[in-house]
């Protein structure tokens, strides 16, 4: 590939990206520019590693098969358990990852147009102190698939981290039953994350109320201009559209299967 990193530079880039122990890689815009180290920014977001690319990098001719093979080889060398990228990019990579499962995620975005002035549901609380936040972590421990990152013994450490992540929860009987938070608040790639409702309390509009409050926080308190989120369930997509989000693309996630211990 022309203008690619040298072997030493590629090794240094791989080491930098793997230093945090993150298991996933999030690919934005053009994968090949990431493989070449051109105009990219890498940073961590929870358990996911993110590589952001300038939009201008998308210009140019369609890469050939050899280019994609080289890009795949670079990514495989990072040893990540999951890769997430736009459908148009990932479809070229799928043939090089036969030991990975394939799933779809959908990206939605809402842009500021006067939102955030409506009153919140009175049961929603903005979680703004380290003492507030464990209520949200306790909720996540009761939600299947979310408990791993929110062990009770990690509450203090998580609370300190979440002081930079605006969060809110809806309380019933003194217990948080629905909540969400914003990752990378104040950045171009701010994401509404962790939208969850306790099992047995769903179907009552709690998550919608929380998301509405989070939009208010994003565009009011945080003065954001854009907020994005992921969804996989079509019914959730309908709810987000009703709140003003619009679909911006389908993404493909390649995840290493459990029985695969290492990438050769």
Buried (B, 14 or more C-beta within 10 A) or exposed (E): BEEBBEEEEBEEBBEEBBEEEBBBBBBBBBBBBBBBBBBBEBBBBBBBBBBBBBEEBBEEEEBEEEBBBBBBEBBBBBBBBBBBBBEBBBEBBEEBBEEBEEEEBBBBBBBBEEBBEEEBBEBBBBBBEBEBBBBBBBBBBBBEEBEEEBEEEEBEEBBEEBEEBBBBBBBEEEBBBBBBBBBBBEEEBBBBBBBBBBEEBEEEBBBBBBBBBBBBBBBEEBEBEEBBBBBEEEEBBEBBBEBBBEEEEEBBBBBBEEEEEEBE
